[in-house]
Amino acid sequence: MKDKTSIINAAQKFTARGQIDEAIAEWSKLLASGKDGNIHNTIGDLYLKKRAQKEAIESFTKAAGIFREDGFYPKAIALYKKILNLDPDRTDAVISLAELNAERGFTTQATEDLLKVANKLEADGDIKKALEVYQTTLRFSPFDINIKIKIAELSLKLGFNERAAKGFTVIASDYLEKGDTGKAEAFYRKAIEIDPGNITALTGLSAIAEKAGNLEQALDYLSKVISSAPDDRNILLNYSNLAIKANKTDGARDVLLKLVEKDPSDNEVKKLLGALYISEGEIDDAWEALMPCIDEAIETRKWAYALELLNPFMEIRSIPVRQRLVSIYRGKGDNEVLLVELKELAELHESRGALEDAVRSYKEALELSADDTGIRDKIRELEGKLGTASPAGESLYDAGESPAAGGDTAAPDAQGPETSRQDSGEMSSEYFAAKKTEADFYARQGLKDEAVRIYEELLSAFPGNSEIKNELTALKSPQSAEEGTEAVHEKPRQGGPSVNAAMNEILKELDEEPASSARDYEKHFQAGITYRRQGLLDEAVRELRIAAEDPARTIRNSRMLALCYMEKGSYAEAVREFEKVIAELSPDSAGYLDILYETAEAYAGNGDDANALRIYTDIHNQDPTFRDVSMMLDELRARKPEPEHQPGPEAEHHPGPEPAVTRPKPKKNRISYL
């Protein structure tokens, strides 16, 4: 083969002599060594000289393709325009030119060029070609409803019915998004005319009818959908929801029972079935349906959702209901309500003859209120019936005399916690030290009741500890006892009529309390937590705001008020109350991390992720295993990059290391009956 220069010289001589075929043959030799757009362009020009337009366009097309592939867009565009000058109806050239313009950002120009070609093809009767161009145009203008309409109409003309019906449903959905239900309905009906069983169109028409308040029509459309898709879970759920709204509960029940039978673990279906049973007053069936949903909510720590699901059953004195309430309030760290629920659960166990379970619940309650002599008496009474009391009538919570009485015991005088009961396994020295620190703090703050309760717990474990005895003696002086006396009132059930007489009396006294008199803060506090338990959050906040004025109980009362604000969704107010509590504590205070955690929750609820992240990080640095703080950190960091820590006013509350106290995990109770 000649070298490239010789071939080019020969081709040019042939061209000069008018020997076009010979010149084309020489130039073609150079194509054997690879692709070259310039050579194809030259060959195309030679074909034009001999009036071979078809061959010329083929060469120009090859040249344009090579230039486009190599990124020489201007040369490619020039060649496509050259082709269109020769043949304006050359569709592939129009499309290629439009694609190049779109790649360069000139989508409007590309769309206009394609629409001109598509319109001409359609006018000339070349429907198939016009459809192809319209489909290409839609790639550059995907939100143009008019183009979509053209595609659907041309598809229908060509007999592509399925494609046309699908196109009309897409157009209808676009109009729905724009809020134009009239046009949406019209295009859904076009789809139905083509395909009477079109699920998307029937579902869309059902949604439009429901929005217009025509529930019967909406149900009729969904019934047709079910005929076409009898096993589609989402469609069946939609039908059930709609049937309940339309009071067609029999139909909804049949569908939901079918879904439950198909998948017994589908809690979303069970929730809907439970709501249906409640609407019909079938409480036992509702409980069976909702119980797995409630347990799932408790296990995933969705306390508010769990309480919402439990709300219809609050009036039922049922052990399974109370057990779940205990789990919820224990998980929330709401000891005030937890104490009431434990006593309620204990009473229920006792009324059903389950005395061992009753004792167990009373003992859990006693851990929260160690100075409650009523609970102690109950434990003695029940242990006596069970024959498990100590020989001298003492229970596990007695040591000689009742610790509540503050008397000495017959136990040997121990040198301290390490030498008294450490070996018995009832209380470790670490736990003793942590609890004593907590009691000392309460005593310094003037919170005598809390301090006495913890000191008595410690004295029951270490009856010979003289330091604890002295602390109790000082706190239980007549003056202190008068100041610290509290009445423990059982909180009422939701719904008003079941409020017990004691609570009614408190509320009556508060109603009659003169505006000028000294506030009985404790009664306002008791009324507040009663209202909270009933779900009457506005009333609870009203009472707790008064109780929070008590300078002696700022920590407890402000915290309870903050929790109420949280449940109301008033997160800014909750933050303010939590900050008041933090101001009263020091980093080594018992429960300090709990308060920090709740404050972080309030900040997060208020949309202040930065402060929430700061506090969660603080907690994690002290105790990485505390609650679900690691998970909360991951969630916040996933939403927003962690900001640099900036010291601020909160720095004075920076927590220090907390005493190492093992936190037992609550047991999960699964009971499948009311």
VOLUMLUM-620574 format. One record per residue (C-alpha): x, y, z; residue number from 0; residue in three letters. Coordinates in steps of 0.25 Angstrom, whole numbers, always signed. Example, Ala and Ser with C-alpha at 12.3 -4.5 7.8 and 13.67 -1.06 7.14 Angstrom:
VOLUMLUM-620574
> c1  c2  c3  num  residu
> +49  -18  +31  0  ALA;
> +55  -4  +29  1  SER;
***
This chain:
VOLUMLUM-620574
> c1  c2  c3  num  residu
> +0  +0  +0  0  MET;
> +5  +14  -4  1  LYS;
> +8  +24  +8  2  ASP;
> -2  +34  +12  3  LYS;
> +4  +45  +5  4  THR;
> +5  +38  -9  5  SER;
> -10  +34  -7  6  ILE;
> -15  +48  -4  7  ILE;
> -6  +53  -16  8  ASN;
> -12  +43  -26  9  ALA;
> -27  +46  -21  10  ALA;
> -25  +61  -23  11  GLN;
> -20  +59  -37  12  LYS;
> -32  +50  -40  13  PHE;
> -41  +61  -35  14  THR;
> -34  +71  -43  15  ALA;
> -36  +63  -56  16  ARG;
> -51  +61  -52  17  GLY;
> -49  +46  -50  18  GLN;
> -58  +46  -37  19  ILE;
> -59  +31  -36  20  ASP;
> -44  +29  -36  21  GLU;
> -42  +40  -26  22  ALA;
> -53  +34  -17  23  ILE;
> -46  +20  -18  24  ALA;
> -32  +27  -14  25  GLU;
> -38  +34  -2  26  TRP;
> -45  +21  +2  27  SER;
> -32  +14  +3  28  LYS;
> -28  +23  +15  29  LEU;
> -41  +18  +23  30  LEU;
> -34  +4  +24  31  ALA;
> -25  +10  +35  32  SER;
> -36  +15  +44  33  GLY;
> -47  +25  +45  34  LYS;
> -45  +39  +40  35  ASP;
> -57  +49  +40  36  GLY;
> -50  +58  +30  37  ASN;
> -48  +47  +20  38  ILE;
> -62  +43  +20  39  HIS;
> -66  +58  +19  40  ASN;
> -57  +59  +7  41  THR;
> -63  +47  +0  42  ILE;
> -77  +52  +3  43  GLY;
> -73  +65  -5  44  ASP;
> -68  +56  -16  45  LEU;
> -81  +49  -17  46  TYR;
> -88  +62  -17  47  LEU;
> -80  +66  -30  48  LYS;
> -85  +54  -37  49  LYS;
> -99  +57  -32  50  ARG;
> -100  +44  -23  51  ALA;
> -108  +51  -12  52  GLN;
> -111  +38  -4  53  LYS;
> -97  +33  -4  54  GLU;
> -92  +48  +0  55  ALA;
> -102  +48  +12  56  ILE;
> -97  +34  +17  57  GLU;
> -83  +39  +16  58  SER;
> -86  +52  +23  59  PHE;
> -94  +44  +34  60  THR;
> -82  +36  +37  61  LYS;
> -73  +48  +38  62  ALA;
> -83  +55  +47  63  ALA;
> -84  +42  +56  64  GLY;
> -68  +42  +57  65  ILE;
> -67  +56  +61  66  PHE;
> -78  +55  +71  67  ARG;
> -72  +43  +77  68  GLU;
> -58  +50  +78  69  ASP;
> -65  +62  +84  70  GLY;
> -63  +72  +72  71  PHE;
> -78  +77  +74  72  TYR;
> -77  +89  +65  73  PRO;
> -72  +81  +53  74  LYS;
> -83  +70  +56  75  ALA;
> -94  +81  +56  76  ILE;
> -89  +87  +43  77  ALA;
> -89  +74  +36  78  LEU;
> -104  +71  +42  79  TYR;
> -108  +84  +36  80  LYS;
> -101  +81  +23  81  LYS;
> -109  +68  +23  82  ILE;
> -122  +75  +26  83  LEU;
> -120  +85  +15  84  ASN;
> -119  +73  +5  85  LEU;
> -131  +66  +12  86  ASP;
> -140  +74  +22  87  PRO;
> -148  +62  +25  88  ASP;
> -136  +54  +30  89  ARG;
> -141  +50  +43  90  THR;
> -129  +44  +49  91  ASP;
> -121  +56  +46  92  ALA;
> -131  +65  +53  93  VAL;
> -131  +56  +65  94  ILE;
> -116  +56  +65  95  SER;
> -115  +71  +64  96  LEU;
> -125  +73  +75  97  ALA;
> -117  +63  +84  98  GLU;
> -105  +71  +81  99  LEU;
> -112  +84  +85  100  ASN;
> -117  +78  +97  101  ALA;
> -104  +73  +102  102  GLU;
> -99  +88  +100  103  ARG;
> -110  +93  +109  104  GLY;
> -119  +98  +97  105  PHE;
> -131  +89  +101  106  THR;
> -142  +99  +96  107  THR;
> -136  +100  +82  108  GLN;
> -135  +85  +82  109  ALA;
> -149  +83  +86  110  THR;
> -154  +93  +76  111  GLU;
> -146  +86  +65  112  ASP;
> -152  +73  +68  113  LEU;
> -166  +78  +69  114  LEU;
> -166  +84  +55  115  LYS;
> -161  +71  +50  116  VAL;
> -171  +63  +58  117  ALA;
> -183  +72  +54  118  ASN;
> -179  +71  +39  119  LYS;
> -178  +56  +40  120  LEU;
> -192  +55  +46  121  GLU;
> -198  +64  +36  122  ALA;
> -192  +55  +25  123  ASP;
> -198  +43  +31  124  GLY;
> -185  +37  +36  125  ASP;
> -191  +34  +50  126  ILE;
> -181  +24  +54  127  LYS;
> -169  +33  +51  128  LYS;
> -176  +45  +57  129  ALA;
> -178  +36  +70  130  LEU;
> -163  +33  +70  131  GLU;
> -159  +48  +69  132  VAL;
> -169  +52  +80  133  TYR;
> -164  +41  +89  134  GLN;
> -150  +47  +87  135  THR;
> -155  +61  +89  136  THR;
> -160  +57  +103  137  LEU;
> -146  +53  +107  138  ARG;
> -142  +68  +106  139  PHE;
> -155  +73  +112  140  SER;
> -160  +63  +122  141  PRO;
> -171  +71  +128  142  PHE;
> -178  +76  +116  143  ASP;
> -192  +70  +117  144  ILE;
> -195  +74  +103  145  ASN;
> -184  +65  +98  146  ILE;
> -189  +54  +107  147  LYS;
> -203  +56  +101  148  ILE;
> -198  +55  +87  149  LYS;
> -191  +42  +90  150  ILE;
> -203  +36  +97  151  ALA;
> -212  +40  +85  152  GLU;
> -203  +35  +74  153  LEU;
> -200  +22  +82  154  SER;
> -216  +20  +82  155  LEU;
> -216  +22  +67  156  LYS;
> -206  +12  +64  157  LEU;
> -213  +2  +73  158  GLY;
> -203  +2  +85  159  PHE;
> -215  +2  +95  160  ASN;
> -207  -2  +107  161  GLU;
> -197  +9  +104  162  ARG;
> -208  +19  +102  163  ALA;
> -215  +16  +115  164  ALA;
> -202  +17  +123  165  LYS;
> -199  +30  +116  166  GLY;
> -213  +36  +120  167  PHE;
> -212  +31  +135  168  THR;
> -198  +38  +135  169  VAL;
> -204  +51  +130  170  ILE;
> -216  +50  +140  171  ALA;
> -206  +49  +151  172  SER;
> -198  +61  +146  173  ASP;
> -211  +69  +146  174  TYR;
> -214  +64  +161  175  LEU;
> -201  +69  +165  176  GLU;
> -205  +83  +159  177  LYS;
> -218  +82  +167  178  GLY;
> -226  +81  +154  179  ASP;
> -236  +70  +158  180  THR;
> -245  +72  +147  181  GLY;
> -235  +70  +136  182  LYS;
> -229  +58  +144  183  ALA;
> -242  +51  +145  184  GLU;
> -244  +53  +129  185  ALA;
> -231  +46  +126  186  PHE;
> -233  +35  +136  187  TYR;
> -247  +33  +129  188  ARG;
> -239  +32  +115  189  LYS;
> -231  +21  +121  190  ALA;
> -243  +14  +126  191  ILE;
> -249  +15  +112  192  GLU;
> -237  +8  +107  193  ILE;
> -235  -2  +119  194  ASP;
> -247  -3  +128  195  PRO;
> -239  -11  +138  196  GLY;
> -227  -1  +139  197  ASN;
> -223  -1  +153  198  ILE;
> -216  +12  +153  199  THR;
> -228  +20  +147  200  ALA;
> -238  +13  +156  201  LEU;
> -230  +16  +168  202  THR;
> -228  +31  +164  203  GLY;
> -243  +32  +161  204  LEU;
> -246  +27  +175  205  SER;
> -236  +37  +181  206  ALA;
> -243  +48  +174  207  ILE;
> -257  +43  +178  208  ALA;
> -253  +42  +193  209  GLU;
> -247  +56  +193  210  LYS;
> -260  +61  +187  211  ALA;
> -268  +54  +199  212  GLY;
> -274  +43  +190  213  ASN;
> -270  +31  +198  214  LEU;
> -280  +22  +192  215  GLU;
> -274  +25  +178  216  GLN;
> -260  +24  +183  217  ALA;
> -263  +10  +189  218  LEU;
> -269  +6  +176  219  ASP;
> -256  +9  +168  220  TYR;
> -247  +2  +179  221  LEU;
> -257  -11  +178  222  SER;
> -253  -11  +163  223  LYS;
> -239  -10  +166  224  VAL;
> -240  -22  +176  225  ILE;
> -246  -30  +165  226  SER;
> -234  -28  +157  227  SER;
> -224  -29  +168  228  ALA;
> -230  -38  +179  229  PRO;
> -217  -40  +186  230  ASP;
> -211  -26  +186  231  ASP;
> -208  -22  +201  232  ARG;
> -208  -7  +199  233  ASN;
> -221  -7  +191  234  ILE;
> -228  -15  +201  235  LEU;
> -223  -6  +212  236  LEU;
> -228  +6  +204  237  ASN;
> -241  -1  +203  238  TYR;
> -242  -4  +217  239  SER;
> -239  +10  +221  240  ASN;
> -249  +16  +212  241  LEU;
> -260  +6  +216  242  ALA;
> -258  +10  +231  243  ILE;
> -260  +24  +227  244  LYS;
> -272  +21  +220  245  ALA;
> -278  +12  +232  246  ASN;
> -277  +0  +223  247  LYS;
> -270  -8  +234  248  THR;
> -274  -22  +230  249  ASP;
> -267  -20  +217  250  GLY;
> -255  -15  +224  251  ALA;
> -255  -26  +234  252  ARG;
> -255  -37  +223  253  ASP;
> -243  -30  +216  254  VAL;
> -235  -28  +228  255  LEU;
> -237  -42  +234  256  LEU;
> -233  -47  +220  257  LYS;
> -220  -39  +221  258  LEU;
> -217  -44  +235  259  VAL;
> -219  -58  +231  260  GLU;
> -209  -56  +220  261  LYS;
> -199  -49  +228  262  ASP;
> -201  -50  +243  263  PRO;
> -189  -42  +246  264  SER;
> -194  -29  +239  265  ASP;
> -196  -20  +250  266  ASN;
> -201  -8  +241  267  GLU;
> -213  -17  +237  268  VAL;
> -215  -21  +252  269  LYS;
> -215  -6  +256  270  LYS;
> -226  -3  +246  271  LEU;
> -234  -16  +250  272  LEU;
> -233  -11  +264  273  GLY;
> -238  +3  +261  274  ALA;
> -250  -4  +254  275  LEU;
> -253  -13  +266  276  TYR;
> -252  +0  +276  277  ILE;
> -262  +7  +267  278  SER;
> -272  -4  +268  279  GLU;
> -270  -6  +283  280  GLY;
> -263  -19  +282  281  GLU;
> -252  -16  +292  282  ILE;
> -247  -30  +295  283  ASP;
> -245  -33  +280  284  ASP;
> -239  -19  +279  285  ALA;
> -229  -23  +289  286  TRP;
> -225  -36  +283  287  GLU;
> -223  -28  +270  288  ALA;
> -215  -16  +275  289  LEU;
> -206  -24  +286  290  MET;
> -195  -27  +276  291  PRO;
> -195  -13  +271  292  CYS;
> -194  -8  +286  293  ILE;
> -183  -18  +289  294  ASP;
> -175  -14  +276  295  GLU;
> -176  +1  +280  296  ALA;
> -171  -2  +294  297  ILE;
> -159  -10  +289  298  GLU;
> -155  +1  +280  299  THR;
> -157  +12  +291  300  ARG;
> -168  +19  +284  301  LYS;
> -175  +23  +297  302  TRP;
> -185  +33  +292  303  ALA;
> -189  +24  +281  304  TYR;
> -191  +12  +291  305  ALA;
> -199  +21  +300  306  LEU;
> -208  +25  +288  307  GLU;
> -211  +11  +285  308  LEU;
> -213  +8  +299  309  LEU;
> -222  +19  +302  310  ASN;
> -236  +12  +298  311  PRO;
> -232  +2  +309  312  PHE;
> -229  +11  +320  313  MET;
> -242  +9  +327  314  GLU;
> -240  -6  +327  315  ILE;
> -235  -12  +340  316  ARG;
> -227  -22  +333  317  SER;
> -213  -28  +337  318  ILE;
> -208  -28  +322  319  PRO;
> -212  -13  +321  320  VAL;
> -205  -9  +334  321  ARG;
> -193  -17  +331  322  GLN;
> -191  -10  +318  323  ARG;
> -193  +3  +325  324  LEU;
> -182  +0  +335  325  VAL;
> -173  -4  +324  326  SER;
> -176  +10  +317  327  ILE;
> -174  +19  +329  328  TYR;
> -162  +11  +334  329  ARG;
> -156  +13  +320  330  GLY;
> -159  +28  +320  331  LYS;
> -153  +29  +334  332  GLY;
> -166  +35  +339  333  ASP;
> -165  +30  +353  334  ASN;
> -177  +38  +358  335  GLU;
> -187  +31  +349  336  VAL;
> -179  +18  +350  337  LEU;
> -181  +17  +365  338  LEU;
> -197  +18  +363  339  VAL;
> -197  +8  +352  340  GLU;
> -189  -2  +360  341  LEU;
> -198  -1  +372  342  LYS;
> -210  -2  +362  343  GLU;
> -204  -15  +356  344  LEU;
> -201  -20  +370  345  ALA;
> -216  -18  +374  346  GLU;
> -220  -25  +362  347  LEU;
> -211  -37  +364  348  HIS;
> -216  -38  +379  349  GLU;
> -231  -37  +374  350  SER;
> -228  -49  +365  351  ARG;
> -221  -57  +376  352  GLY;
> -207  -56  +369  353  ALA;
> -201  -52  +383  354  LEU;
> -187  -55  +379  355  GLU;
> -188  -46  +366  356  ASP;
> -195  -35  +375  357  ALA;
> -183  -36  +385  358  VAL;
> -173  -34  +374  359  ARG;
> -181  -22  +368  360  SER;
> -182  -16  +382  361  TYR;
> -167  -18  +384  362  LYS;
> -164  -11  +371  363  GLU;
> -173  +1  +376  364  ALA;
> -165  +1  +389  365  LEU;
> -152  +3  +382  366  GLU;
> -158  +16  +377  367  LEU;
> -164  +21  +390  368  SER;
> -156  +14  +401  369  ALA;
> -164  +22  +412  370  ASP;
> -178  +18  +408  371  ASP;
> -182  +10  +420  372  THR;
> -195  +6  +413  373  GLY;
> -187  -2  +403  374  ILE;
> -179  -8  +414  375  ARG;
> -191  -12  +422  376  ASP;
> -197  -19  +409  377  LYS;
> -184  -27  +406  378  ILE;
> -184  -32  +421  379  ARG;
> -199  -35  +420  380  GLU;
> -197  -43  +407  381  LEU;
> -184  -50  +411  382  GLU;
> -191  -54  +423  383  GLY;
> -202  -61  +415  384  LYS;
> -192  -67  +406  385  LEU;
> -184  -72  +418  386  GLY;
> -171  -65  +413  387  THR;
> -170  -55  +424  388  ALA;
> -158  -55  +433  389  SER;
> -160  -63  +446  390  PRO;
> -162  -51  +455  391  ALA;
> -172  -45  +445  392  GLY;
> -161  -37  +438  393  GLU;
> -160  -36  +423  394  SER;
> -149  -34  +414  395  LEU;
> -151  -19  +416  396  TYR;
> -150  -20  +431  397  ASP;
> -138  -20  +440  398  ALA;
> -143  -21  +454  399  GLY;
> -152  -9  +454  400  GLU;
> -157  -3  +441  401  SER;
> -147  +7  +435  402  PRO;
> -158  +17  +434  403  ALA;
> -159  +17  +449  404  ALA;
> -144  +21  +450  405  GLY;
> -142  +12  +462  406  GLY;
> -129  +4  +465  407  ASP;
> -128  -10  +461  408  THR;
> -123  -23  +467  409  ALA;
> -113  -25  +456  410  ALA;
> -98  -25  +459  411  PRO;
> -92  -12  +459  412  ASP;
> -85  -11  +445  413  ALA;
> -73  -3  +442  414  GLN;
> -79  +1  +428  415  GLY;
> -85  -4  +416  416  PRO;
> -73  -12  +412  417  GLU;
> -73  -20  +426  418  THR;
> -88  -21  +428  419  SER;
> -96  -27  +416  420  ARG;
> -86  -26  +404  421  GLN;
> -85  -41  +405  422  ASP;
> -99  -44  +405  423  SER;
> -101  -39  +390  424  GLY;
> -112  -30  +394  425  GLU;
> -105  -17  +392  426  MET;
> -91  -14  +386  427  SER;
> -82  -4  +392  428  SER;
> -82  +4  +379  429  GLU;
> -97  +4  +379  430  TYR;
> -97  +9  +394  431  PHE;
> -87  +20  +390  432  ALA;
> -95  +25  +378  433  ALA;
> -109  +25  +386  434  LYS;
> -102  +32  +398  435  LYS;
> -97  +43  +389  436  THR;
> -111  +44  +383  437  GLU;
> -117  +45  +397  438  ALA;
> -107  +55  +402  439  ASP;
> -110  +64  +390  440  PHE;
> -125  +64  +393  441  TYR;
> -122  +67  +408  442  ALA;
> -114  +79  +404  443  ARG;
> -124  +84  +395  444  GLN;
> -135  +83  +406  445  GLY;
> -142  +71  +398  446  LEU;
> -144  +64  +411  447  LYS;
> -154  +53  +406  448  ASP;
> -145  +48  +395  449  GLU;
> -133  +48  +405  450  ALA;
> -141  +40  +415  451  VAL;
> -146  +30  +405  452  ARG;
> -131  +27  +401  453  ILE;
> -125  +27  +415  454  TYR;
> -136  +17  +419  455  GLU;
> -133  +8  +407  456  GLU;
> -118  +9  +411  457  LEU;
> -121  +6  +426  458  LEU;
> -130  -6  +423  459  SER;
> -118  -12  +416  460  ALA;
> -107  -7  +426  461  PHE;
> -115  -6  +439  462  PRO;
> -102  -3  +447  463  GLY;
> -97  +9  +439  464  ASN;
> -97  +20  +450  465  SER;
> -94  +31  +439  466  GLU;
> -107  +28  +432  467  ILE;
> -115  +27  +446  468  LYS;
> -110  +41  +449  469  ASN;
> -114  +47  +436  470  GLU;
> -128  +41  +438  471  LEU;
> -129  +46  +452  472  THR;
> -126  +60  +447  473  ALA;
> -136  +59  +436  474  LEU;
> -147  +53  +444  475  LYS;
> -147  +64  +455  476  SER;
> -161  +68  +458  477  PRO;
> -159  +81  +450  478  GLN;
> -154  +73  +438  479  SER;
> -165  +63  +439  480  ALA;
> -175  +74  +439  481  GLU;
> -169  +81  +427  482  GLU;
> -167  +68  +419  483  GLY;
> -180  +61  +421  484  THR;
> -187  +57  +408  485  GLU;
> -199  +50  +405  486  ALA;
> -199  +39  +394  487  VAL;
> -211  +40  +386  488  HIS;
> -215  +29  +376  489  GLU;
> -217  +35  +362  490  LYS;
> -230  +33  +355  491  PRO;
> -233  +26  +342  492  ARG;
> -236  +34  +330  493  GLN;
> -250  +39  +327  494  GLY;
> -254  +46  +340  495  GLY;
> -265  +37  +346  496  PRO;
> -254  +28  +351  497  SER;
> -246  +38  +359  498  VAL;
> -245  +33  +373  499  ASN;
> -251  +40  +385  500  ALA;
> -237  +45  +390  501  ALA;
> -234  +51  +377  502  MET;
> -248  +58  +376  503  ASN;
> -245  +64  +389  504  GLU;
> -232  +70  +385  505  ILE;
> -238  +76  +373  506  LEU;
> -250  +81  +381  507  LYS;
> -240  +88  +391  508  GLU;
> -232  +94  +379  509  LEU;
> -245  +100  +373  510  ASP;
> -248  +106  +386  511  GLU;
> -234  +111  +389  512  GLU;
> -235  +126  +391  513  PRO;
> -226  +134  +382  514  ALA;
> -219  +141  +393  515  SER;
> -216  +128  +401  516  SER;
> -203  +121  +402  517  ALA;
> -202  +111  +391  518  ARG;
> -203  +96  +394  519  ASP;
> -193  +92  +384  520  TYR;
> -193  +78  +386  521  GLU;
> -208  +77  +383  522  LYS;
> -206  +85  +371  523  HIS;
> -195  +75  +367  524  PHE;
> -204  +63  +370  525  GLN;
> -215  +69  +362  526  ALA;
> -205  +72  +350  527  GLY;
> -200  +58  +349  528  ILE;
> -215  +53  +350  529  THR;
> -219  +61  +338  530  TYR;
> -207  +57  +331  531  ARG;
> -210  +42  +333  532  ARG;
> -224  +45  +327  533  GLN;
> -218  +52  +315  534  GLY;
> -223  +66  +319  535  LEU;
> -210  +72  +316  536  LEU;
> -215  +87  +317  537  ASP;
> -221  +85  +331  538  GLU;
> -208  +77  +335  539  ALA;
> -200  +89  +331  540  VAL;
> -208  +99  +338  541  ARG;
> -207  +91  +351  542  GLU;
> -192  +88  +349  543  LEU;
> -188  +102  +346  544  ARG;
> -194  +106  +360  545  ILE;
> -187  +94  +366  546  ALA;
> -174  +98  +360  547  ALA;
> -174  +111  +368  548  GLU;
> -170  +103  +380  549  ASP;
> -156  +106  +383  550  PRO;
> -154  +93  +391  551  ALA;
> -158  +84  +380  552  ARG;
> -153  +91  +367  553  THR;
> -146  +79  +362  554  ILE;
> -158  +69  +362  555  ARG;
> -169  +79  +359  556  ASN;
> -161  +86  +347  557  SER;
> -157  +73  +341  558  ARG;
> -172  +68  +342  559  MET;
> -176  +81  +335  560  LEU;
> -166  +80  +324  561  ALA;
> -170  +66  +321  562  LEU;
> -185  +71  +320  563  CYS;
> -180  +81  +310  564  TYR;
> -172  +70  +302  565  MET;
> -185  +62  +301  566  GLU;
> -193  +75  +296  567  LYS;
> -182  +77  +286  568  GLY;
> -178  +91  +293  569  SER;
> -163  +88  +292  570  TYR;
> -158  +102  +294  571  ALA;
> -166  +103  +307  572  GLU;
> -160  +89  +311  573  ALA;
> -146  +93  +308  574  VAL;
> -148  +105  +318  575  ARG;
> -153  +96  +329  576  GLU;
> -142  +86  +327  577  PHE;
> -132  +97  +328  578  GLU;
> -138  +101  +341  579  LYS;
> -136  +87  +346  580  VAL;
> -121  +86  +341  581  ILE;
> -118  +99  +348  582  ALA;
> -122  +93  +362  583  GLU;
> -113  +81  +359  584  LEU;
> -99  +78  +359  585  SER;
> -92  +68  +349  586  PRO;
> -90  +57  +360  587  ASP;
> -105  +58  +364  588  SER;
> -113  +45  +363  589  ALA;
> -122  +45  +350  590  GLY;
> -113  +56  +344  591  TYR;
> -112  +49  +331  592  LEU;
> -126  +46  +330  593  ASP;
> -129  +61  +331  594  ILE;
> -119  +64  +321  595  LEU;
> -125  +53  +311  596  TYR;
> -139  +59  +313  597  GLU;
> -134  +73  +310  598  THR;
> -127  +68  +297  599  ALA;
> -140  +62  +293  600  GLU;
> -147  +75  +295  601  ALA;
> -137  +82  +287  602  TYR;
> -138  +72  +276  603  ALA;
> -153  +74  +276  604  GLY;
> -152  +89  +275  605  ASN;
> -143  +87  +263  606  GLY;
> -130  +91  +270  607  ASP;
> -122  +79  +265  608  ASP;
> -109  +87  +269  609  ALA;
> -112  +87  +284  610  ASN;
> -118  +74  +284  611  ALA;
> -105  +68  +277  612  LEU;
> -97  +76  +288  613  ARG;
> -104  +70  +299  614  ILE;
> -105  +56  +294  615  TYR;
> -90  +56  +291  616  THR;
> -88  +61  +306  617  ASP;
> -96  +49  +311  618  ILE;
> -88  +39  +301  619  HIS;
> -75  +44  +306  620  ASN;
> -79  +40  +321  621  GLN;
> -87  +28  +318  622  ASP;
> -87  +22  +304  623  PRO;
> -97  +11  +308  624  THR;
> -107  +21  +314  625  PHE;
> -121  +18  +308  626  ARG;
> -120  +19  +293  627  ASP;
> -111  +31  +293  628  VAL;
> -102  +25  +282  629  SER;
> -114  +23  +273  630  MET;
> -119  +37  +275  631  MET;
> -105  +43  +272  632  LEU;
> -105  +35  +259  633  ASP;
> -118  +40  +255  634  GLU;
> -114  +54  +257  635  LEU;
> -101  +53  +250  636  ARG;
> -108  +47  +238  637  ALA;
> -117  +59  +237  638  ARG;
> -106  +70  +239  639  LYS;
> -91  +70  +240  640  PRO;
> -86  +71  +255  641  GLU;
> -83  +85  +258  642  PRO;
> -71  +90  +266  643  GLU;
> -73  +91  +280  644  HIS;
> -74  +105  +285  645  GLN;
> -74  +108  +300  646  PRO;
> -86  +115  +304  647  GLY;
> -94  +118  +316  648  PRO;
> -97  +103  +317  649  GLU;
> -82  +100  +320  650  ALA;
> -85  +103  +335  651  GLU;
> -94  +90  +335  652  HIS;
> -84  +81  +328  653  HIS;
> -86  +68  +334  654  PRO;
> -75  +60  +341  655  GLY;
> -74  +45  +342  656  PRO;
> -86  +38  +348  657  GLU;
> -85  +28  +359  658  PRO;
> -84  +14  +353  659  ALA;
> -98  +8  +355  660  VAL;
> -102  -4  +348  661  THR;
> -116  -1  +341  662  ARG;
> -124  -14  +341  663  PRO;
> -132  -16  +328  664  LYS;
> -147  -16  +330  665  PRO;
> -153  -30  +327  666  LYS;
> -162  -31  +315  667  LYS;
> -176  -37  +318  668  ASN;
> -184  -43  +307  669  ARG;
> -198  -47  +311  670  ILE;
> -208  -50  +300  671  SER;
> -221  -48  +308  672  TYR;
> -229  -37  +315  673  LEU;
***
